[in-house]
């Protein structure tokens, strides 16, 4: 968390520092982002930075927390997920929410993509602490098994990892090629249909 000296700053200055951090972490992975560039864009000295934050990790965690607060407000526009939704419906809901968020706050979406691409120890630890979406989908797979909607022999964790990996790949590919997310929801719907229906021809016995 930031030091009290940061919270005592004028709102405009705090906003300037936050904006500089978002811009830097949206362009570069955490491991490659530069404190020097952040302080330059924020119009503060490097010494002042360390009066406000312990280090780059401290700033990053604070930034993610603030982004998360805004994300909750944005996602409300998507509506409430039906408590009886199956795994596939929930997955598409999350994709739609992510798209609304990325379109409303494009830099935040880019920060998320940079985070997905980063394999540093610090980011790996953060992923382990913030897997609520992964856990929810895994629980839904287990629930759907009991409801007879998904085969019981399916590896719940593996199927969620496959879905997440594929969508992360397509999101990243789209973002770097065009900076747009057009067609992502349709792509997710196709992915869901392929998994639900399979790709092999079912021959009559």
C-alpha positions in Angstrom: 0.0 0.0 0.0 1.1 3.6 -0.6 2.6 5.5 2.3 0.5 8.2 4.1 2.5 10.9 2.3 0.8 9.7 -0.9 -2.7 9.8 0.5 -2.0 13.3 1.8 -1.2 14.6 -1.7 -3.7 16.9 -3.6 -6.1 14.8 -5.6 -4.8 16.2 -8.9 -1.3 15.0 -8.1 -2.4 11.6 -7.1 -4.4 11.3 -10.3 -1.3 12.3 -12.3 0.8 9.6 -10.7 -1.9 7.0 -11.1 -2.3 7.9 -14.8 1.4 7.7 -15.4 1.6 4.2 -13.8 -1.4 2.9 -15.8 0.2 4.2 -19.1 3.5 2.6 -18.3 2.1 -0.8 -17.2 -0.3 -0.8 -20.2 2.7 -0.5 -22.6 5.1 -2.8 -20.8 5.1 -5.9 -18.7 5.7 -5.3 -15.0 9.2 -6.8 -15.3 10.1 -4.3 -18.1 8.3 -1.2 -16.8 10.4 1.7 -15.7 10.1 3.8 -12.5 12.1 6.5 -14.3 9.5 6.7 -17.0 6.6 6.8 -14.5 8.1 9.6 -12.5 9.0 11.5 -15.7 5.4 11.3 -17.0 4.0 12.1 -13.5 6.2 15.2 -13.2 7.8 14.1 -9.9 11.3 13.2 -8.8 12.5 9.7 -8.2 13.1 10.6 -4.6 9.5 11.7 -4.2 8.4 8.4 -5.7 10.0 6.5 -2.8 8.3 8.9 -0.3 5.0 7.7 -1.7 5.7 4.0 -2.4 8.1 1.4 -1.2 8.9 0.2 -4.7 7.5 -0.7 -8.1 5.6 -3.7 -6.7 3.9 -1.4 -4.1 2.8 0.9 -6.9 1.6 -2.0 -9.1 -0.5 -3.6 -6.3 -2.1 -0.2 -5.5 -2.9 0.4 -9.2 -4.5 -3.0 -9.6 -6.6 -2.3 -6.5 -7.9 1.0 -7.9 -8.6 -0.6 -11.3 -10.5 -3.4 -9.6 -12.8 -0.9 -7.9 -13.6 0.8 -11.2 -14.0 -2.6 -12.9 -16.8 -3.6 -10.5 -18.7 -0.5 -11.5 -18.2 -1.1 -15.2 -19.2 -4.8 -15.0 -22.5 -3.8 -13.4 -23.5 -2.6 -16.9 -23.5 -6.2 -18.1 -26.2 -7.3 -15.6 -26.3 -9.9 -12.9 -25.2 -13.5 -13.7 -28.1 -16.0 -13.3 -27.4 -18.1 -10.2 -28.6 -21.2 -12.2 -26.3 -20.4 -15.2 -24.2 -23.3 -16.4 -20.5 -23.3 -16.9 -20.7 -22.2 -20.6 -23.2 -19.4 -19.9 -21.0 -18.1 -17.0 -17.9 -18.2 -19.3 -19.6 -16.1 -21.9 -20.8 -13.7 -19.3 -17.3 -13.2 -18.1 -16.1 -12.6 -21.6 -18.8 -10.1 -22.2 -17.9 -8.3 -19.0 -14.3 -8.3 -19.9 -15.1 -6.8 -23.3 -17.3 -4.0 -21.8 -14.4 -3.3 -19.4 -11.8 -3.2 -22.2 -13.9 -0.9 -24.3 -14.7 1.4 -21.5 -11.2 1.5 -20.1 -8.9 0.4 -22.9 -5.7 1.1 -21.0 -6.9 -1.1 -18.1 -7.5 -3.9 -20.6 -4.0 -3.5 -21.9 -2.6 -3.7 -18.3 -4.4 -7.0 -17.9 -3.0 -8.3 -21.1 0.6 -7.3 -20.1 0.0 -9.1 -16.9 -1.0 -12.2 -18.7 2.2 -12.1 -20.8 4.5 -11.6 -17.8 6.1 -14.6 -16.3 8.0 -12.9 -13.5 7.9 -14.3 -10.0 6.0 -11.3 -8.7 3.2 -11.5 -11.3 3.0 -15.3 -10.8 2.4 -14.7 -7.1 -0.3 -12.1 -7.9 -2.1 -14.6 -10.2 -2.2 -17.1 -7.3 -3.9 -14.6 -5.1 -6.5 -13.4 -7.6 -8.0 -16.5 -9.2 -11.6 -15.8 -8.2 -12.8 -16.1 -11.8 -10.9 -19.4 -12.3 -12.3 -20.8 -9.0 -15.9 -19.8 -9.9 -15.7 -21.5 -13.3 -14.2 -24.7 -11.8 -17.0 -24.8 -9.2 -19.5 -24.4 -12.0 -18.0 -27.3 -13.9 -18.3 -29.5 -10.8 -21.9 -28.3 -10.3 -22.7 -29.1 -13.9 -21.3 -32.6 -13.5 -23.8 -33.2 -10.7 -26.6 -31.8 -12.8 -25.7 -34.1 -15.6 -24.7 -31.3 -18.0 -21.0 -32.2 -18.2 -19.4 -35.6 -18.2 -18.2 -36.8 -14.8 -14.8 -37.9 -16.2 -13.9 -34.4 -17.4 -11.0 -32.8 -15.5 -12.6 -29.6 -14.2 -9.4 -27.7 -13.7 -8.0 -28.6 -17.1 -11.2 -27.5 -19.0 -11.1 -24.1 -17.3 -7.4 -23.7 -18.0 -8.0 -24.6 -21.7 -10.8 -22.0 -22.0 -8.8 -19.3 -20.3 -5.7 -20.0 -22.3 -7.5 -19.9 -25.6 -9.3 -16.7 -24.8 -6.1 -15.0 -23.5 -4.4 -16.0 -26.7 -7.1 -14.5 -28.9 -7.5 -11.4 -26.8 -3.7 -10.8 -26.9 -3.5 -11.5 -30.6 -6.3 -9.1 -31.4 -5.0 -6.4 -29.1 -1.5 -6.4 -30.6 -2.6 -6.6 -34.2 -5.4 -4.1 -34.2 -5.9 -2.7 -30.7 -9.6 -3.7 -31.1 -11.7 -6.5 -29.6 -14.2 -6.7 -32.4 -15.6 -10.3 -32.9 -14.3 -11.6 -29.5 -17.7 -12.5 -28.2 -18.6 -14.3 -31.4 -15.3 -16.1 -31.2 -16.0 -17.1 -27.6 -19.4 -18.4 -28.6 -17.9 -20.5 -31.3 -15.4 -21.9 -28.9 -18.2 -22.9 -26.5 -20.2 -24.5 -29.3 -17.1 -26.6 -30.4 -16.5 -27.8 -26.9 -20.1 -28.6 -26.2 -20.7 -30.4 -29.5 -17.2 -31.8 -30.2 -15.4 -31.9 -33.6 -15.6 -35.5 -34.5 -18.4 -36.9 -36.7 -20.7 -39.0 -34.6 -21.4 -42.1 -36.7 -24.3 -44.3 -36.2 -23.5 -47.7 -34.8 
